[in-house]
Amino acid sequence: MTLYKLAERQKDWHRLEQLMAKRRSTYSSNDAIAFTQLYRSVCTDLSLASAYHVPEETVQYLHELVARAHNHFYGAQKWTFTNLRLLFLQKIPRLMDKNIYFRLASAMFWVPFLICTALAYVDPIFAERVLGPITMAQINEMYSDGFEQRSVFAGGAGTSFYIYNNVSIALQCFASGLLLGMGTIYVLLFNGIYLGSVFGFMLSGPHAHHFGEFVMAHGPLELMGICVSGCAGMRMGFAMLITHGETRIRSLQKSMSEVMPMVLLAATMISSAAFIEGFVSPSELPATFKAGVMVVSAAAITVYLNLPRLGVNRES
């Protein structure tokens, strides 16, 4: 970052300082837009600072500025029990109800998933073409034995791993939406094809019982979490593609009021799935118990997404 560029960026930093000196409740619409744009640009400046060998005192200043801006924006929001209840029982279900992006994301994942599950189940050659012989051998090895006694530590470590793995997929679905939604579409199709092939291959093999018993408990939450992440990514991407006369940045900013609750729902599903995957799925609990968890999870998801139609979340 050249000295000229540094001086130019300092104007934005000082402008952000000025906005933070005001109460958010007094912001005009232009102030709110400017704050969002400046906050993001300062975050970018901070991420690039080390690469451009910016002086250490400037890097420290940017760290403090970003932290203060974050607290200024999010600290004003009061997360009371009532607000959370309204968010989860009213706003999010209404966002998801008849949501075209959720329907598209679900179709782009579930259609290839089911097709590839069927194809891999009846044709091992198809599974080999998608997964490769090495991956097939590794998956077979993973489920060749039953579920041995696991300690609480092992379950906790497993949960951490599964959170990381599930969040990685969800972040790919969400963040790739910035590529005008095309990245999200690719990630959904890829995971539908890949995971469907894994399911079909394993369910047709000698370790089908072990595999089925492992995936059934956490499967509904994990797979639907991917779909919801895809929904958020597509909403964000298409906001830049279909702007309704707004600038792309402004259209993207307006979409955040819908995108962030979707991300929160996806995070809730994925973290819940990871907990089940770490403690329940690999345990020696009876298969009937795991099947019960699957049924309850699937039923809860179905009821939750249909709350607006059930009239449960009507505003009082």
TORNU-523276 format. One line per field, with one value per residue (C-alpha): x, y, z; chain; residue number from 0. Coordinates in nm, 3 decimals. Layout:
N
u <- [X/...]
v <- [Y/...]
w <- [Z/...]
c <- [A/...]
k <- [NUM/...]
***
This chain:
316
u <- [0.000/0.179/0.202/-0.038/-0.286/-0.245/-0.326/-0.627/-0.759/-0.714/-0.993/-1.233/-1.103/-1.162/-1.508/-1.588/-1.462/-1.700/-1.996/-1.915/-1.923/-2.295/-2.566/-2.701/-3.055/-2.976/-2.839/-2.998/-3.035/-2.721/-2.531/-2.635/-2.525/-2.197/-2.122/-2.174/-1.954/-1.680/-1.684/-1.635/-1.361/-1.174/-1.201/-1.047/-0.771/-0.690/-0.673/-0.434/-0.221/0.035/0.074/0.161/0.395/0.193/0.357/0.276/0.109/-0.127/-0.213/-0.288/-0.505/-0.700/-0.751/-0.895/-1.105/-1.259/-1.333/-1.494/-1.699/-1.815/-1.924/-2.087/-2.297/-2.378/-2.359/-2.670/-2.878/-3.049/-3.070/-3.349/-3.540/-3.841/-3.636/-3.485/-3.826/-3.968/-3.667/-3.685/-4.061/-4.175/-3.915/-3.713/-4.010/-4.175/-3.853/-3.832/-4.202/-4.255/-3.899/-3.802/-3.431/-3.487/-3.684/-3.415/-3.135/-3.323/-3.390/-3.028/-2.910/-3.179/-3.244/-2.882/-2.849/-3.142/-3.052/-2.689/-2.792/-3.003/-2.737/-2.454/-2.674/-2.739/-2.411/-2.078/-1.900/-2.093/-1.986/-1.625/-1.636/-1.763/-1.570/-1.262/-1.135/-0.917/-1.204/-1.431/-1.177/-1.134/-1.509/-1.546/-1.269/-1.435/-1.754/-1.610/-1.639/-1.924/-1.944/-1.697/-1.725/-1.637/-1.531/-1.684/-1.356/-1.373/-1.729/-1.629/-1.335/-1.562/-1.811/-1.537/-1.426/-1.779/-1.857/-1.546/-1.636/-2.003/-1.930/-1.677/-1.943/-2.199/-1.953/-1.876/-2.248/-2.293/-1.975/-1.965/-2.297/-2.091/-2.012/-2.359/-2.507/-2.323/-2.075/-2.355/-2.525/-2.199/-2.139/-2.495/-2.480/-2.134/-2.231/-2.558/-2.373/-2.086/-2.286/-2.554/-2.287/-2.145/-2.488/-2.572/-2.236/-2.239/-2.603/-2.540/-2.227/-2.150/-2.132/-2.472/-2.599/-2.310/-2.327/-2.703/-2.694/-2.424/-2.582/-2.950/-2.953/-2.777/-2.862/-3.181/-3.028/-2.698/-2.840/-3.110/-2.846/-2.662/-2.982/-3.048/-2.687/-2.738/-3.056/-2.866/-2.590/-2.833/-3.029/-2.707/-2.581/-2.903/-2.931/-2.628/-2.767/-3.125/-3.088/-3.430/-3.264/-3.034/-2.657/-2.518/-2.371/-2.698/-2.898/-2.658/-2.688/-3.067/-3.058/-2.864/-3.181/-3.296/-2.960/-2.832/-3.136/-3.096/-2.730/-2.832/-3.080/-2.820/-2.565/-2.818/-2.896/-2.531/-2.410/-2.699/-2.613/-2.247/-2.337/-2.549/-2.281/-2.017/-2.205/-2.502/-2.422/-2.099/-2.221/-2.342/-2.694/-2.958/-3.033/-3.395/-3.293/-3.093/-3.387/-3.604/-3.366/-3.390/-3.770/-3.791/-3.538/-3.714/-4.052/-3.918/-3.771/-4.096/-4.309/-4.068/-4.060/-4.441/-4.508/-4.661/-4.912/-4.992/-5.066/-4.830/-4.620/-4.889/-4.798/-4.988]
v <- [0.000/0.316/0.632/0.802/0.518/0.516/0.886/0.833/0.551/0.759/0.987/0.692/0.594/0.944/0.949/0.622/0.776/1.068/0.837/0.639/0.961/0.980/0.761/0.504/0.611/0.951/0.805/0.912/0.652/0.792/0.763/0.398/0.316/0.504/0.331/-0.014/0.065/0.223/-0.062/-0.318/-0.115/-0.081/-0.458/-0.501/-0.252/-0.447/-0.778/-0.628/-0.432/-0.705/-0.789/-0.426/-0.390/-0.110/0.038/-0.153/0.144/0.176/-0.195/-0.161/0.143/-0.053/-0.341/-0.102/0.079/-0.244/-0.362/-0.030/-0.023/-0.379/-0.292/0.029/-0.159/-0.479/-0.354/-0.144/-0.448/-0.587/-0.965/-1.017/-1.340/-1.174/-1.057/-1.401/-1.564/-1.328/-1.388/-1.768/-1.813/-1.533/-1.369/-1.671/-1.901/-1.623/-1.570/-1.940/-1.987/-1.998/-1.869/-1.922/-1.934/-2.203/-2.406/-2.365/-2.450/-2.756/-2.877/-2.826/-3.037/-3.303/-3.384/-3.482/-3.637/-3.874/-3.950/-4.028/-4.233/-4.452/-4.474/-4.556/-4.813/-5.012/-4.942/-4.957/-4.832/-4.506/-4.466/-4.532/-4.266/-4.007/-4.101/-4.278/-4.617/-4.470/-4.275/-4.579/-4.793/-4.531/-4.499/-4.877/-4.893/-4.621/-4.824/-5.175/-5.208/-5.146/-4.870/-4.931/-4.773/-4.405/-4.171/-3.831/-3.677/-3.866/-3.748/-3.388/-3.409/-3.561/-3.280/-3.022/-3.199/-3.230/-2.865/-2.770/-3.003/-2.903/-2.533/-2.559/-2.692/-2.437/-2.151/-2.266/-2.262/-1.918/-1.731/-1.855/-1.676/-1.361/-1.498/-1.379/-1.697/-1.923/-2.044/-2.153/-2.342/-2.526/-2.615/-2.744/-2.956/-3.090/-3.190/-3.340/-3.555/-3.647/-3.721/-3.902/-4.125/-4.197/-4.291/-4.513/-4.688/-4.755/-4.863/-5.123/-5.262/-5.502/-5.222/-5.071/-5.136/-4.955/-4.665/-4.627/-4.642/-4.373/-4.117/-4.150/-3.948/-3.634/-3.657/-3.443/-3.146/-3.160/-3.191/-2.929/-2.700/-2.722/-2.629/-2.329/-2.213/-2.245/-2.041/-1.760/-1.772/-1.759/-1.473/-1.277/-1.360/-1.283/-0.955/-0.844/-0.990/-0.860/-0.514/-0.360/-0.036/-0.016/-0.029/-0.377/-0.272/-0.118/-0.419/-0.649/-0.441/-0.453/-0.832/-0.872/-0.830/-1.160/-1.330/-1.305/-1.473/-1.755/-1.787/-1.801/-2.080/-2.272/-2.233/-2.362/-2.667/-2.743/-2.708/-2.927/-3.187/-3.178/-3.239/-3.540/-3.660/-3.640/-3.796/-3.997/-4.125/-4.316/-4.436/-4.780/-4.649/-4.874/-4.817/-4.762/-4.466/-4.315/-4.371/-4.191/-3.894/-3.890/-3.892/-3.621/-3.404/-3.442/-3.371/-3.066/-2.924/-2.983/-2.821/-2.529/-2.444/-2.459/-2.244/-1.960/-2.200/-2.349/-2.004/-2.059/-1.749/-1.492/-1.164/-1.088]
w <- [0.000/-0.121/0.088/-0.153/-0.123/0.254/0.276/0.052/0.269/0.584/0.464/0.485/0.826/0.959/0.803/0.983/1.309/1.257/1.199/1.513/1.712/1.633/1.782/1.540/1.617/1.462/1.137/0.813/0.538/0.374/0.702/0.740/0.386/0.430/0.760/0.605/0.307/0.519/0.771/0.495/0.328/0.659/0.711/0.366/0.450/0.765/0.579/0.320/0.565/0.634/0.266/0.189/0.488/0.644/0.957/1.274/1.442/1.145/1.162/1.534/1.464/1.202/1.446/1.702/1.442/1.313/1.669/1.760/1.440/1.503/1.856/1.735/1.483/1.669/2.027/1.980/1.905/2.215/2.201/2.451/2.483/2.320/2.022/1.974/2.000/1.737/1.514/1.527/1.543/1.314/1.094/0.985/0.912/0.710/0.516/0.431/0.353/-0.024/-0.069/-0.433/-0.347/-0.086/-0.336/-0.601/-0.356/-0.230/-0.585/-0.690/-0.398/-0.358/-0.725/-0.806/-0.460/-0.513/-0.875/-0.789/-0.485/-0.713/-0.986/-0.744/-0.570/-0.888/-1.069/-0.881/-1.194/-1.172/-0.809/-0.905/-1.176/-0.930/-0.617/-0.746/-0.623/-0.347/-0.192/-0.218/-0.035/0.237/0.293/0.309/0.568/0.780/0.819/0.819/1.198/1.437/1.693/1.971/2.313/2.284/2.561/2.621/2.506/2.177/2.128/2.197/1.960/1.698/1.741/1.686/1.370/1.235/1.309/1.112/0.825/0.808/0.843/0.561/0.323/0.443/0.402/0.050/-0.030/0.124/0.032/-0.328/-0.375/-0.426/-0.774/-0.880/-0.733/-0.977/-0.716/-0.485/-0.766/-0.840/-0.473/-0.431/-0.746/-0.661/-0.307/-0.428/-0.680/-0.447/-0.133/-0.332/-0.484/-0.138/-0.004/-0.300/-0.297/0.077/0.096/-0.174/-0.007/0.277/0.537/0.458/0.811/0.979/0.735/0.762/1.139/1.147/0.912/0.999/1.323/1.202/0.832/0.823/1.005/0.820/0.469/0.525/0.674/0.342/0.157/0.382/0.336/-0.037/-0.010/0.165/-0.094/-0.385/-0.228/-0.188/-0.537/-0.719/-0.528/-0.728/-1.048/-1.020/-0.868/-0.949/-1.052/-0.748/-0.759/-0.698/-0.364/-0.248/-0.365/-0.179/0.137/0.127/0.087/0.413/0.620/0.468/0.424/0.782/0.946/0.692/0.788/1.155/1.081/0.882/1.163/1.416/1.202/1.127/1.487/1.607/1.342/1.444/1.809/1.712/1.471/1.741/2.033/1.903/1.553/1.639/1.979/2.082/2.134/1.972/1.606/1.701/1.917/1.630/1.397/1.651/1.650/1.269/1.273/1.540/1.355/1.021/1.180/1.364/1.042/0.855/1.124/1.166/0.796/0.787/1.095/0.887/0.733/1.072/1.213/1.506/1.441/1.392/1.549/1.865]
c <- [A/A/A/A/A/A/A/A/A/A/A/A/A/A/A/A/A/A/A/A/A/A/A/A/A/A/A/A/A/A/A/A/A/A/A/A/A/A/A/A/A/A/A/A/A/A/A/A/A/A/A/A/A/A/A/A/A/A/A/A/A/A/A/A/A/A/A/A/A/A/A/A/A/A/A/A/A/A/A/A/A/A/A/A/A/A/A/A/A/A/A/A/A/A/A/A/A/A/A/A/A/A/A/A/A/A/A/A/A/A/A/A/A/A/A/A/A/A/A/A/A/A/A/A/A/A/A/A/A/A/A/A/A/A/A/A/A/A/A/A/A/A/A/A/A/A/A/A/A/A/A/A/A/A/A/A/A/A/A/A/A/A/A/A/A/A/A/A/A/A/A/A/A/A/A/A/A/A/A/A/A/A/A/A/A/A/A/A/A/A/A/A/A/A/A/A/A/A/A/A/A/A/A/A/A/A/A/A/A/A/A/A/A/A/A/A/A/A/A/A/A/A/A/A/A/A/A/A/A/A/A/A/A/A/A/A/A/A/A/A/A/A/A/A/A/A/A/A/A/A/A/A/A/A/A/A/A/A/A/A/A/A/A/A/A/A/A/A/A/A/A/A/A/A/A/A/A/A/A/A/A/A/A/A/A/A/A/A/A/A/A/A/A/A/A/A/A/A/A/A/A/A/A/A/A/A/A/A/A/A/A/A/A/A/A/A]
k <- [0/1/2/3/4/5/6/7/8/9/10/11/12/13/14/15/16/17/18/19/20/21/22/23/24/25/26/27/28/29/30/31/32/33/34/35/36/37/38/39/40/41/42/43/44/45/46/47/48/49/50/51/52/53/54/55/56/57/58/59/60/61/62/63/64/65/66/67/68/69/70/71/72/73/74/75/76/77/78/79/80/81/82/83/84/85/86/87/88/89/90/91/92/93/94/95/96/97/98/99/100/101/102/103/104/105/106/107/108/109/110/111/112/113/114/115/116/117/118/119/120/121/122/123/124/125/126/127/128/129/130/131/132/133/134/135/136/137/138/139/140/141/142/143/144/145/146/147/148/149/150/151/152/153/154/155/156/157/158/159/160/161/162/163/164/165/166/167/168/169/170/171/172/173/174/175/176/177/178/179/180/181/182/183/184/185/186/187/188/189/190/191/192/193/194/195/196/197/198/199/200/201/202/203/204/205/206/207/208/209/210/211/212/213/214/215/216/217/218/219/220/221/222/223/224/225/226/227/228/229/230/231/232/233/234/235/236/237/238/239/240/241/242/243/244/245/246/247/248/249/250/251/252/253/254/255/256/257/258/259/260/261/262/263/264/265/266/267/268/269/270/271/272/273/274/275/276/277/278/279/280/281/282/283/284/285/286/287/288/289/290/291/292/293/294/295/296/297/298/299/300/301/302/303/304/305/306/307/308/309/310/311/312/313/314/315]
***
